[in-house]
Amino acid sequence: MSLTNPISSSEVGTLWLTYQEKTLIMRILEYLMKKTDDDEARNILGGLWQELNYYVMEIERIFKQQGIVIHIGFNKQDVNLEAPKLYDNGFDVMFVRILKDVSMGMYTINMNMVTMM
């Protein structure tokens, strides 16, 4: 398969790292959504989960298009949704808030590693 516009190795690495990060966060969100008592928090967590799922599917599409093996990432077997609740109410929303701050820093780093825009 000959690609007219293949992605670089640094781009593959960045996508792989992003895929790992987003699938991990999705698993954490699934646990938090199951354990929260607050409907508003569940809606916030669910909205973020949907956003991350879109990006995971987009990365998988790029991998397929480029002929790159799709990494396993983190899947539903990596988290026990039946485990007891670990945190008090409010932790879940604070987690999302901190996660957004960390993600902004990661996006800045990742932008320096890509050539195709």
N, CA, C and O atoms as a Tinker XYZ file with bonds, in Angstrom:
   468  protein
     1  N      0.835000   -1.176000    0.000000    73     2
     2  CA     0.000000    0.000000    0.000000    64     1     3
     3  C      0.880000    1.239000    0.000000    63     2     4     5
     4  O      1.677000    1.432000    0.918000    81     3
     5  N      0.748000    2.070000   -1.003000    73     3     6
     6  CA     1.546000    3.275000   -1.130000    64     5     7
     7  C      0.680000    4.489000   -0.805000    63     6     8     9
     8  O     -0.333000    4.745000   -1.455000    81     7
     9  N      1.106000    5.228000    0.220000    73     7    10
    10  CA     0.349000    6.404000    0.639000    64     9    11
    11  C      0.959000    7.651000    0.015000    63    10    12    13
    12  O      2.181000    7.792000   -0.049000    81    11
    13  N      0.106000    8.546000   -0.439000    73    11    14
    14  CA     0.612000    9.783000   -1.027000    64    13    15
    15  C      1.024000   10.783000    0.048000    63    14    16    17
    16  O      1.817000   11.685000   -0.219000    81    15
    17  N      0.501000   10.635000    1.240000    73    15    18
    18  CA     0.814000   11.575000    2.305000    64    17    19
    19  C      0.914000   10.836000    3.651000    63    18    20    21
    20  O      0.060000   11.010000    4.520000    81    19
    21  N      1.959000   10.010000    3.818000    73    19    22
    22  CA     2.070000    9.249000    5.068000    64    21    23
    23  C      2.442000   10.167000    6.235000    63    22    24    25
    24  O      3.084000   11.201000    6.048000    81    23
    25  N      2.027000    9.771000    7.438000    73    23    26
    26  CA     2.380000   10.569000    8.605000    64    25    27
    27  C      3.772000   10.178000    9.090000    63    26    28    29
    28  O      4.236000    9.064000    8.847000    81    27
    29  N      4.427000   11.103000    9.775000    73    27    30
    30  CA     5.791000   10.871000   10.246000    64    29    31
    31  C      5.800000   10.000000   11.497000    63    30    32    33
    32  O      4.766000    9.774000   12.125000    81    31
    33  N      6.983000    9.518000   11.843000    73    31    34
    34  CA     7.099000    8.668000   13.030000    64    33    35
    35  C      6.766000    9.448000   14.304000    63    34    36    37
    36  O      6.196000    8.879000   15.234000    81    35
    37  N      7.108000   10.735000   14.365000    73    35    38
    38  CA     6.760000   11.515000   15.553000    64    37    39
    39  C      5.247000   11.701000   15.648000    63    38    40    41
    40  O      4.696000   11.757000   16.748000    81    39
    41  N      4.578000   11.798000   14.510000    73    39    42
    42  CA     3.124000   11.901000   14.506000    64    41    43
    43  C      2.471000   10.590000   14.949000    63    42    44    45
    44  O      1.480000   10.594000   15.679000    81    43
    45  N      3.037000    9.478000   14.499000    73    43    46
    46  CA     2.531000    8.174000   14.936000    64    45    47
    47  C      2.691000    8.055000   16.447000    63    46    48    49
    48  O      1.769000    7.618000   17.136000    81    47
    49  N      3.852000    8.441000   16.965000    73    47    50
    50  CA     4.094000    8.381000   18.407000    64    49    51
    51  C      3.146000    9.276000   19.188000    63    50    52    53
    52  O      2.653000    8.895000   20.249000    81    51
    53  N      2.893000   10.463000   18.661000    73    51    54
    54  CA     1.977000   11.387000   19.317000    64    53    55
    55  C      0.566000   10.831000   19.323000    63    54    56    57
    56  O     -0.135000   10.918000   20.331000    81    55
    57  N      0.144000   10.256000   18.198000    73    55    58
    58  CA    -1.194000    9.655000   18.139000    64    57    59
    59  C     -1.298000    8.463000   19.078000    63    58    60    61
    60  O     -2.323000    8.278000   19.733000    81    59
    61  N     -0.250000    7.659000   19.150000    73    59    62
    62  CA    -0.261000    6.504000   20.031000    64    61    63
    63  C     -0.391000    6.957000   21.485000    63    62    64    65
    64  O     -1.198000    6.413000   22.239000    81    63
    65  N      0.406000    7.957000   21.876000    73    63    66
    66  CA     0.354000    8.475000   23.239000    64    65    67
    67  C     -1.029000    9.059000   23.544000    63    66    68    69
    68  O     -1.577000    8.831000   24.622000    81    67
    69  N     -1.580000    9.802000   22.607000    73    67    70
    70  CA    -2.901000   10.392000   22.782000    64    69    71
    71  C     -3.965000    9.311000   22.900000    63    70    72    73
    72  O     -4.882000    9.427000   23.713000    81    71
    73  N     -3.849000    8.265000   22.099000    73    71    74
    74  CA    -4.788000    7.143000   22.147000    64    73    75
    75  C     -4.750000    6.478000   23.519000    63    74    76    77
    76  O     -5.793000    6.195000   24.108000    81    75
    77  N     -3.542000    6.231000   24.025000    73    75    78
    78  CA    -3.393000    5.613000   25.343000    64    77    79
    79  C     -4.021000    6.505000   26.420000    63    78    80    81
    80  O     -4.758000    6.030000   27.284000    81    79
    81  N     -3.718000    7.792000   26.352000    73    79    82
    82  CA    -4.220000    8.742000   27.347000    64    81    83
    83  C     -5.748000    8.801000   27.336000    63    82    84    85
    84  O     -6.384000    8.739000   28.389000    81    83
    85  N     -6.323000    8.919000   26.164000    73    83    86
    86  CA    -7.771000    9.081000   26.063000    64    85    87
    87  C     -8.515000    7.801000   26.441000    63    86    88    89
    88  O     -9.570000    7.871000   27.071000    81    87
    89  N     -7.986000    6.635000   26.068000    73    87    90
    90  CA    -8.667000    5.395000   26.464000    64    89    91
    91  C     -8.566000    5.178000   27.969000    63    90    92    93
    92  O     -9.492000    4.632000   28.570000    81    91
    93  N     -7.460000    5.593000   28.596000    73    91    94
    94  CA    -7.334000    5.499000   30.051000    64    93    95
    95  C     -8.358000    6.408000   30.725000    63    94    96    97
    96  O     -9.051000    5.985000   31.651000    81    95
    97  N     -8.454000    7.637000   30.272000    73    95    98
    98  CA    -9.395000    8.579000   30.875000    64    97    99
    99  C    -10.827000    8.092000   30.689000    63    98   100   101
   100  O    -11.648000    8.247000   31.593000    81    99
   101  N    -11.140000    7.514000   29.546000    73    99   102
   102  CA   -12.489000    6.981000   29.321000    64   101   103
   103  C    -12.838000    5.906000   30.345000    63   102   104   105
   104  O    -13.966000    5.861000   30.836000    81   103
   105  N    -11.876000    5.039000   30.670000    73   103   106
   106  CA   -12.141000    3.995000   31.656000    64   105   107
   107  C    -12.379000    4.598000   33.034000    63   106   108   109
   108  O    -13.262000    4.146000   33.763000    81   107
   109  N    -11.597000    5.619000   33.400000    73   107   110
   110  CA   -11.793000    6.288000   34.683000    64   109   111
   111  C    -13.172000    6.945000   34.720000    63   110   112   113
   112  O    -13.882000    6.846000   35.721000    81   111
   113  N    -13.549000    7.609000   33.638000    73   111   114
   114  CA   -14.853000    8.265000   33.577000    64   113   115
   115  C    -15.993000    7.259000   33.706000    63   114   116   117
   116  O    -17.001000    7.539000   34.356000    81   115
   117  N    -15.835000    6.091000   33.089000    73   115   118
   118  CA   -16.872000    5.062000   33.195000    64   117   119
   119  C    -17.071000    4.646000   34.654000    63   118   120   121
   120  O    -18.200000    4.465000   35.110000    81   119
   121  N    -15.966000    4.499000   35.373000    73   119   122
   122  CA   -16.056000    4.148000   36.795000    64   121   123
   123  C    -16.740000    5.270000   37.586000    63   122   124   125
   124  O    -17.643000    5.020000   38.384000    81   123
   125  N    -16.292000    6.514000   37.350000    73   123   126
   126  CA   -16.857000    7.641000   38.080000    64   125   127
   127  C    -18.337000    7.827000   37.775000    63   126   128   129
   128  O    -19.118000    8.141000   38.674000    81   127
   129  N    -18.737000    7.636000   36.500000    73   127   130
   130  CA   -20.148000    7.772000   36.130000    64   129   131
   131  C    -21.004000    6.727000   36.848000    63   130   132   133
   132  O    -22.123000    7.009000   37.278000    81   131
   133  N    -20.461000    5.527000   36.968000    73   131   134
   134  CA   -21.222000    4.452000   37.617000    64   133   135
   135  C    -21.380000    4.713000   39.113000    63   134   136   137
   136  O    -22.391000    4.332000   39.702000    81   135
   137  N    -20.399000    5.353000   39.728000    73   135   138
   138  CA   -20.388000    5.509000   41.183000    64   137   139
   139  C    -20.967000    6.833000   41.675000    63   138   140   141
   140  O    -21.250000    6.965000   42.866000    81   139
   141  N    -21.151000    7.811000   40.798000    73   139   142
   142  CA   -21.629000    9.108000   41.276000    64   141   143
   143  C    -23.110000    9.070000   41.643000    63   142   144   145
   144  O    -23.899000    8.337000   41.047000    81   143
   145  N    -23.464000    9.875000   42.634000    73   143   146
   146  CA   -24.856000   10.009000   43.062000    64   145   147
   147  C    -25.499000   11.262000   42.461000    63   146   148   149
   148  O    -26.707000   11.471000   42.575000    81   147
   149  N    -24.682000   12.077000   41.831000    73   147   150
   150  CA   -25.118000   13.382000   41.336000    64   149   151
   151  C    -25.392000   13.306000   39.835000    63   150   152   153
   152  O    -24.484000   13.036000   39.049000    81   151
   153  N    -26.641000   13.544000   39.440000    73   151   154
   154  CA   -27.015000   13.472000   38.023000    64   153   155
   155  C    -26.289000   14.510000   37.181000    63   154   156   157
   156  O    -25.908000   14.229000   36.045000    81   155
   157  N    -26.094000   15.711000   37.727000    73   155   158
   158  CA   -25.392000   16.757000   36.975000    64   157   159
   159  C    -23.938000   16.350000   36.719000    63   158   160   161
   160  O    -23.415000   16.544000   35.622000    81   159
   161  N    -23.296000   15.790000   37.737000    73   159   162
   162  CA   -21.917000   15.307000   37.573000    64   161   163
   163  C    -21.875000   14.187000   36.535000    63   162   164   165
   164  O    -20.964000   14.137000   35.709000    81   163
   165  N    -22.864000   13.288000   36.578000    73   163   166
   166  CA   -22.923000   12.187000   35.607000    64   165   167
   167  C    -23.044000   12.734000   34.181000    63   166   168   169
   168  O    -22.437000   12.200000   33.253000    81   167
   169  N    -23.827000   13.796000   34.014000    73   167   170
   170  CA   -23.973000   14.416000   32.683000    64   169   171
   171  C    -22.663000   15.042000   32.212000    63   170   172   173
   172  O    -22.306000   14.926000   31.040000    81   171
   173  N    -21.953000   15.699000   33.112000    73   171   174
   174  CA   -20.659000   16.300000   32.760000    64   173   175
   175  C    -19.676000   15.211000   32.362000    63   174   176   177
   176  O    -19.002000   15.320000   31.337000    81   175
   177  N    -19.593000   14.167000   33.168000    73   175   178
   178  CA   -18.683000   13.055000   32.884000    64   177   179
   179  C    -19.050000   12.366000   31.575000    63   178   180   181
   180  O    -18.173000   12.013000   30.786000    81   179
   181  N    -20.354000   12.176000   31.347000    73   179   182
   182  CA   -20.808000   11.526000   30.116000    64   181   183
   183  C    -20.503000   12.364000   28.880000    63   182   184   185
   184  O    -20.144000   11.827000   27.832000    81   183
   185  N    -20.645000   13.674000   29.007000    73   183   186
   186  CA   -20.308000   14.554000   27.884000    64   185   187
   187  C    -18.833000   14.474000   27.531000    63   186   188   189
   188  O    -18.473000   14.428000   26.355000    81   187
   189  N    -17.979000   14.455000   28.547000    73   187   190
   190  CA   -16.542000   14.327000   28.300000    64   189   191
   191  C    -16.228000   12.967000   27.696000    63   190   192   193
   192  O    -15.396000   12.860000   26.795000    81   191
   193  N    -16.902000   11.914000   28.198000    73   191   194
   194  CA   -16.676000   10.578000   27.643000    64   193   195
   195  C    -16.997000   10.569000   26.142000    63   194   196   197
   196  O    -16.236000   10.017000   25.347000    81   195
   197  N    -18.114000   11.175000   25.762000    73   195   198
   198  CA   -18.497000   11.212000   24.346000    64   197   199
   199  C    -17.471000   11.976000   23.512000    63   198   200   201
   200  O    -17.148000   11.573000   22.395000    81   199
   201  N    -16.965000   13.070000   24.055000    73   199   202
   202  CA   -15.949000   13.849000   23.346000    64   201   203
   203  C    -14.683000   13.021000   23.138000    63   202   204   205
   204  O    -14.119000   13.003000   22.044000    81   203
   205  N    -14.244000   12.343000   24.185000    73   203   206
   206  CA   -13.045000   11.511000   24.076000    64   205   207
   207  C    -13.261000   10.346000   23.123000    63   206   208   209
   208  O    -12.362000    9.989000   22.362000    81   207
   209  N    -14.445000    9.753000   23.161000    73   207   210
   210  CA   -14.750000    8.641000   22.271000    64   209   211
   211  C    -14.647000    9.070000   20.804000    63   210   212   213
   212  O    -14.170000    8.307000   19.964000    81   211
   213  N    -15.090000   10.278000   20.503000    73   211   214
   214  CA   -14.977000   10.793000   19.136000    64   213   215
   215  C    -13.508000   10.820000   18.704000    63   214   216   217
   216  O    -13.174000   10.384000   17.603000    81   215
   217  N    -12.632000   11.334000   19.576000    73   215   218
   218  CA   -11.213000   11.427000   19.226000    64   217   219
   219  C    -10.559000   10.051000   19.121000    63   218   220   221
   220  O     -9.705000    9.836000   18.261000    81   219
   221  N    -10.948000    9.131000   19.978000    73   219   222
   222  CA   -10.407000    7.765000   19.893000    64   221   223
   223  C    -10.792000    7.144000   18.549000    63   222   224   225
   224  O     -9.964000    6.519000   17.886000    81   223
   225  N    -12.049000    7.319000   18.157000    73   223   226
   226  CA   -12.493000    6.764000   16.869000    64   225   227
   227  C    -11.776000    7.448000   15.700000    63   226   228   229
   228  O    -11.473000    6.800000   14.698000    81   227
   229  N    -11.508000    8.731000   15.819000    73   227   230
   230  CA   -10.788000    9.462000   14.773000    64   229   231
   231  C     -9.343000    8.966000   14.661000    63   230   232   233
   232  O     -8.825000    8.805000   13.556000    81   231
   233  N     -8.704000    8.729000   15.788000    73   231   234
   234  CA    -7.342000    8.187000   15.771000    64   233   235
   235  C     -7.341000    6.793000   15.142000    63   234   236   237
   236  O     -6.453000    6.471000   14.354000    81   235
   237  N     -8.323000    5.973000   15.482000    73   235   238
   238  CA    -8.420000    4.642000   14.876000    64   237   239
   239  C     -8.605000    4.755000   13.371000    63   238   240   241
   240  O     -8.037000    3.959000   12.623000    81   239
   241  N     -9.382000    5.721000   12.913000    73   239   242
   242  CA    -9.583000    5.933000   11.476000    64   241   243
   243  C     -8.256000    6.293000   10.793000    63   242   244   245
   244  O     -7.946000    5.786000    9.715000    81   243
   245  N     -7.490000    7.163000   11.426000    73   243   246
   246  CA    -6.192000    7.554000   10.869000    64   245   247
   247  C     -5.262000    6.358000   10.820000    63   246   248   249
   248  O     -4.573000    6.149000    9.822000    81   247
   249  N     -5.234000    5.560000   11.901000    73   247   250
   250  CA    -4.393000    4.364000   11.911000    64   249   251
   251  C     -4.770000    3.433000   10.756000    63   250   252   253
   252  O     -3.893000    2.939000   10.047000    81   251
   253  N     -6.059000    3.195000   10.568000    73   251   254
   254  CA    -6.508000    2.322000    9.476000    64   253   255
   255  C     -6.106000    2.898000    8.123000    63   254   256   257
   256  O     -5.596000    2.186000    7.259000    81   255
   257  N     -6.342000    4.186000    7.953000    73   255   258
   258  CA    -6.020000    4.851000    6.683000    64   257   259
   259  C     -4.525000    4.768000    6.376000    63   258   260   261
   260  O     -4.130000    4.625000    5.219000    81   259
   261  N     -3.704000    4.859000    7.412000    73   259   262
   262  CA    -2.255000    4.852000    7.225000    64   261   263
   263  C     -1.660000    3.438000    7.253000    63   262   264   265
   264  O     -0.460000    3.261000    7.040000    81   263
   265  N     -2.500000    2.440000    7.514000    73   263   266
   266  CA    -2.005000    1.068000    7.568000    64   265   267
   267  C     -1.231000    0.775000    8.842000    63   266   268   269
   268  O     -0.349000   -0.084000    8.852000    81   267
   269  N     -1.555000    1.480000    9.913000    73   267   270
   270  CA    -0.882000    1.318000   11.200000    64   269   271
   271  C     -1.748000    0.406000   12.075000    63   270   272   273
   272  O     -2.973000    0.522000   12.086000    81   271
   273  N     -1.105000   -0.489000   12.797000    73   271   274
   274  CA    -1.823000   -1.380000   13.700000    64   273   275
   275  C     -2.492000   -0.544000   14.787000    63   274   276   277
   276  O     -1.864000    0.336000   15.376000    81   275
   277  N     -3.758000   -0.820000   15.047000    73   275   278
   278  CA    -4.477000   -0.103000   16.095000    64   277   279
   279  C     -4.083000   -0.693000   17.445000    63   278   280   281
   280  O     -4.207000   -1.896000   17.676000    81   279
   281  N     -3.611000    0.167000   18.317000    73   279   282
   282  CA    -3.152000   -0.266000   19.631000    64   281   283
   283  C     -4.335000   -0.661000   20.510000    63   282   284   285
   284  O     -5.453000   -0.184000   20.319000    81   283
   285  N     -4.079000   -1.512000   21.446000    73   283   286
   286  CA    -5.140000   -1.982000   22.333000    64   285   287
   287  C     -5.623000   -0.855000   23.236000    63   286   288   289
   288  O     -6.825000   -0.722000   23.464000    81   287
   289  N     -4.719000   -0.054000   23.747000    73   287   290
   290  CA    -5.124000    0.985000   24.675000    64   289   291
   291  C     -5.673000    0.371000   25.946000    63   290   292   293
   292  O     -5.338000   -0.760000   26.299000    81   291
   293  N     -6.512000    1.119000   26.624000    73   291   294
   294  CA    -7.181000    0.611000   27.814000    64   293   295
   295  C     -8.599000    0.242000   27.421000    63   294   296   297
   296  O     -9.277000    1.006000   26.733000    81   295
   297  N     -9.048000   -0.926000   27.856000    73   295   298
   298  CA   -10.393000   -1.354000   27.490000    64   297   299
   299  C    -11.208000   -1.679000   28.734000    63   298   300   301
   300  O    -10.725000   -1.530000   29.856000    81   299
   301  N    -12.425000   -2.116000   28.536000    73   299   302
   302  CA   -13.357000   -2.329000   29.645000    64   301   303
   303  C    -12.881000   -3.390000   30.636000    63   302   304   305
   304  O    -13.324000   -3.395000   31.784000    81   303
   305  N    -11.996000   -4.281000   30.219000    73   303   306
   306  CA   -11.476000   -5.302000   31.120000    64   305   307
   307  C    -10.447000   -4.721000   32.099000    63   306   308   309
   308  O    -10.065000   -5.385000   33.062000    81   307
   309  N    -10.006000   -3.502000   31.856000    73   307   310
   310  CA    -8.986000   -2.893000   32.706000    64   309   311
   311  C     -9.544000   -2.183000   33.935000    63   310   312   313
   312  O     -8.781000   -1.673000   34.756000    81   311
   313  N    -10.862000   -2.148000   34.067000    73   311   314
   314  CA   -11.465000   -1.478000   35.218000    64   313   315
   315  C    -12.603000   -2.332000   35.762000    63   314   316   317
   316  O    -13.374000   -2.929000   35.010000    81   315
   317  N    -12.686000   -2.374000   37.076000    73   315   318
   318  CA   -13.752000   -3.108000   37.735000    64   317   319
   319  C    -14.829000   -2.115000   38.153000    63   318   320   321
   320  O    -14.683000   -1.421000   39.160000    81   319
   321  N    -15.900000   -2.047000   37.386000    73   319   322
   322  CA   -16.973000   -1.099000   37.674000    64   321   323
   323  C    -17.749000   -1.477000   38.932000    63   322   324   325
   324  O    -18.516000   -0.667000   39.451000    81   323
   325  N    -17.558000   -2.690000   39.422000    73   323   326
   326  CA   -18.252000   -3.137000   40.632000    64   325   327
   327  C    -17.436000   -2.867000   41.895000    63   326   328   329
   328  O    -17.897000   -3.155000   42.999000    81   327
   329  N    -16.231000   -2.318000   41.745000    73   327   330
   330  CA   -15.421000   -1.993000   42.915000    64   329   331
   331  C    -16.137000   -0.931000   43.745000    63   330   332   333
   332  O    -16.881000   -0.117000   43.197000    81   331
   333  N    -15.921000   -0.932000   45.048000    73   331   334
   334  CA   -16.596000    0.071000   45.883000    64   333   335
   335  C    -16.177000    1.490000   45.506000    63   334   336   337
   336  O    -15.111000    1.711000   44.931000    81   335
   337  N    -17.029000    2.429000   45.840000    73   335   338
   338  CA   -16.759000    3.837000   45.576000    64   337   339
   339  C    -15.515000    4.263000   46.349000    63   338   340   341
   340  O    -15.405000    4.006000   47.547000    81   339
   341  N    -14.586000    4.911000   45.664000    73   339   342
   342  CA   -13.322000    5.284000   46.284000    64   341   343
   343  C    -13.292000    6.726000   46.773000    63   342   344   345
   344  O    -12.509000    7.052000   47.665000    81   343
   345  N    -14.129000    7.596000   46.209000    73   343   346
   346  CA   -14.015000    9.016000   46.471000    64   345   347
   347  C    -15.351000    9.618000   46.876000    63   346   348   349
   348  O    -16.413000    9.085000   46.555000    81   347
   349  N    -15.281000   10.731000   47.583000    73   347   350
   350  CA   -16.483000   11.467000   47.963000    64   349   351
   351  C    -17.059000   12.193000   46.762000    63   350   352   353
   352  O    -16.391000   12.365000   45.743000    81   351
   353  N    -18.314000   12.620000   46.896000    73   351   354
   354  CA   -18.933000   13.445000   45.858000    64   353   355
   355  C    -18.098000   14.706000   45.660000    63   354   356   357
   356  O    -17.550000   15.257000   46.615000    81   355
   357  N    -18.012000   15.139000   44.454000    73   355   358
   358  CA   -17.231000   16.328000   44.131000    64   357   359
   359  C    -15.869000   16.003000   43.552000    63   358   360   361
   360  O    -15.312000   16.791000   42.786000    81   359
   361  N    -15.320000   14.832000   43.916000    73   359   362
   362  CA   -14.010000   14.461000   43.370000    64   361   363
   363  C    -14.087000   14.324000   41.866000    63   362   364   365
   364  O    -13.172000   14.740000   41.155000    81   363
   365  N    -15.176000   13.739000   41.370000    73   363   366
   366  CA   -15.298000   13.466000   39.941000    64   365   367
   367  C    -15.242000   14.748000   39.108000    63   366   368   369
   368  O    -14.550000   14.797000   38.092000    81   367
   369  N    -15.961000   15.775000   39.531000    73   367   370
   370  CA   -15.960000   17.029000   38.784000    64   369   371
   371  C    -14.604000   17.725000   38.924000    63   370   372   373
   372  O    -14.112000   18.315000   37.962000    81   371
   373  N    -13.996000   17.661000   40.113000    73   371   374
   374  CA   -12.664000   18.246000   40.304000    64   373   375
   375  C    -11.647000   17.507000   39.432000    63   374   376   377
   376  O    -10.741000   18.130000   38.877000    81   375
   377  N    -11.788000   16.207000   39.308000    73   375   378
   378  CA   -10.905000   15.423000   38.441000    64   377   379
   379  C    -10.987000   15.927000   36.999000    63   378   380   381
   380  O     -9.963000   16.100000   36.338000    81   379
   381  N    -12.203000   16.159000   36.519000    73   379   382
   382  CA   -12.391000   16.644000   35.150000    64   381   383
   383  C    -11.761000   18.021000   34.984000    63   382   384   385
   384  O    -11.138000   18.305000   33.961000    81   383
   385  N    -11.921000   18.862000   35.974000    73   383   386
   386  CA   -11.347000   20.217000   35.905000    64   385   387
   387  C     -9.826000   20.170000   35.811000    63   386   388   389
   388  O     -9.235000   20.856000   34.977000    81   387
   389  N     -9.200000   19.376000   36.647000    73   387   390
   390  CA    -7.737000   19.239000   36.616000    64   389   391
   391  C     -7.307000   18.570000   35.319000    63   390   392   393
   392  O     -6.293000   18.944000   34.729000    81   391
   393  N     -8.067000   17.594000   34.882000    73   391   394
   394  CA    -7.771000   16.895000   33.635000    64   393   395
   395  C     -7.733000   17.858000   32.451000    63   394   396   397
   396  O     -6.863000   17.744000   31.587000    81   395
   397  N     -8.656000   18.790000   32.407000    73   395   398
   398  CA    -8.673000   19.790000   31.332000    64   397   399
   399  C     -7.406000   20.627000   31.359000    63   398   400   401
   400  O     -6.846000   20.918000   30.302000    81   399
   401  N     -6.937000   21.023000   32.538000    73   399   402
   402  CA    -5.706000   21.805000   32.645000    64   401   403
   403  C     -4.502000   21.008000   32.148000    63   402   404   405
   404  O     -3.672000   21.528000   31.402000    81   403
   405  N     -4.413000   19.754000   32.562000    73   403   406
   406  CA    -3.302000   18.903000   32.130000    64   405   407
   407  C     -3.363000   18.675000   30.618000    63   406   408   409
   408  O     -2.337000   18.694000   29.939000    81   407
   409  N     -4.566000   18.460000   30.100000    73   407   410
   410  CA    -4.734000   18.218000   28.660000    64   409   411
   411  C     -4.268000   19.401000   27.831000    63   410   412   413
   412  O     -3.682000   19.213000   26.765000    81   411
   413  N     -4.516000   20.606000   28.296000    73   411   414
   414  CA    -4.065000   21.794000   27.559000    64   413   415
   415  C     -2.546000   21.796000   27.419000    63   414   416   417
   416  O     -2.019000   22.141000   26.361000    81   415
   417  N     -1.841000   21.411000   28.482000    73   415   418
   418  CA    -0.384000   21.320000   28.408000    64   417   419
   419  C      0.067000   20.234000   27.447000    63   418   420   421
   420  O      1.033000   20.418000   26.707000    81   419
   421  N     -0.629000   19.101000   27.454000    73   419   422
   422  CA    -0.283000   18.008000   26.539000    64   421   423
   423  C     -0.513000   18.411000   25.086000    63   422   424   425
   424  O      0.288000   18.068000   24.216000    81   423
   425  N     -1.592000   19.129000   24.817000    73   423   426
   426  CA    -1.863000   19.571000   23.450000    64   425   427
   427  C     -0.752000   20.486000   22.958000    63   426   428   429
   428  O     -0.351000   20.398000   21.797000    81   427
   429  N     -0.248000   21.362000   23.823000    73   427   430
   430  CA     0.837000   22.269000   23.447000    64   429   431
   431  C      2.092000   21.484000   23.083000    63   430   432   433
   432  O      2.749000   21.778000   22.085000    81   431
   433  N      2.419000   20.488000   23.895000    73   431   434
   434  CA     3.591000   19.649000   23.607000    64   433   435
   435  C      3.391000   18.885000   22.300000    63   434   436   437
   436  O      4.295000   18.823000   21.467000    81   435
   437  N      2.207000   18.305000   22.123000    73   435   438
   438  CA     1.935000   17.500000   20.934000    64   437   439
   439  C      1.976000   18.346000   19.649000    63   438   440   441
   440  O      2.389000   17.851000   18.601000    81   439
   441  N      1.561000   19.586000   19.721000    73   439   442
   442  CA     1.582000   20.442000   18.521000    64   441   443
   443  C      3.002000   20.628000   17.997000    63   442   444   445
   444  O      3.192000   20.830000   16.797000    81   443
   445  N      4.001000   20.565000   18.874000    73   443   446
   446  CA     5.389000   20.700000   18.460000    64   445   447
   447  C      5.938000   19.440000   17.806000    63   446   448   449
   448  O      7.017000   19.465000   17.213000    81   447
   449  N      5.204000   18.341000   17.912000    73   447   450
   450  CA     5.689000   17.074000   17.392000    64   449   451
   451  C      5.047000   16.680000   16.046000    63   450   452   453
   452  O      5.404000   15.652000   15.471000    81   451
   453  N      4.126000   17.476000   15.559000    73   451   454
   454  CA     3.457000   17.130000   14.306000    64   453   455
   455  C      3.906000   18.062000   13.190000    63   454   456   457
   456  O      4.233000   19.227000   13.415000    81   455
   457  N      3.909000   17.515000   11.983000    73   455   458
   458  CA     4.272000   18.327000   10.820000    64   457   459
   459  C      3.078000   18.578000    9.925000    63   458   460   461
   460  O      3.042000   19.580000    9.210000    81   459
   461  N      2.097000   17.681000    9.950000    73   459   462
   462  CA     0.911000   17.796000    9.112000    64   461   463
   463  C     -0.171000   18.544000    9.874000    63   462   464   465
   464  O     -0.528000   18.143000   10.982000    81   463
   465  N     -0.687000   19.596000    9.322000    73   463   466
   466  CA    -1.757000   20.331000    9.987000    64   465   467
   467  C     -2.764000   20.795000    8.977000    63   466   468
   468  O     -3.749000   21.437000    9.338000    81   467
